[in-house]
Structure formats: C-alpha cells, structure tokens
Amino acid sequence: MDDSRPIFIQIAEQLENDIIDGTLPEGSQIPSINEFATFLRVNPATALKGVGRLVDDGFVEKRRGIGMFVTVGARDRLIARRRAEFSAQYLSPLLVEADKLGIDVDDLAGMLAALRSERTAS
C-alpha cells in the first residue's frame, strides 16, 4: 500500500487492475470484505468503501447471501474508462506541450516509437 493515497482507492484500483489483466475474470467471485481487511490489515469499513466504489460503478455486483462477483462486460468498460482517463490526463497535456515546442504529430509518434523500442530493448 502507498501512504500517499487513501487505502480504499488503492483497494478499488487493485481490483480494477485484477479485472483488466484477467486475474479476476468476469463472473468470478471477489474476496470478501473480511478477507480484504485481514489480508491488508485494514479496517473492514475501509475495505468495504473500496469495493463499494466498484459496486457503485457497476463493475462488481452483490449477490445476496453468496458474495460479490465481477459483472459481465466489466473488463471492457474498465478499459474504455481507463483509456479516456489516460487521454485526458496524459495525451491532452502532451499535445499542448508538443504544440508549444513545434512538434507535429508525426514527430511525436516517432518519439514515442523510439521510446518504446528503448524500453523493450532493455
């Protein structure tokens, strides 16, 4: 856990990551609130708040008396949301700065491709 951000947000993000990467496939049961709280050594209310974010957003559903499960379509919806957030958080400011520096889209694409090559080579 990262001390700079609220624990419940980190719990929600970890669940989202597990859904996106397939660790928690659609239809699968997620750990109980008490399991989260015990494993992470946090208050059950904190774990509930993190899981509750995913329930509120429709990525996880409660099945009375059984537990909580990843909803059908959750992965695709999460990826779409994350892509939109990525664009707003990183691409929009990147384009603003590139315009200031006179970097056109083709040059920017070349720069990104070069960076990716460097990362995969190391």
Summary of the structure (lengths in Angstrom):
residues: 122
radius of gyration: 18.8
end to end distance: 27.7
largest distance: 59.8
contacts: 304
relative contact order: 0.11
helix: 66%
strand: 7%
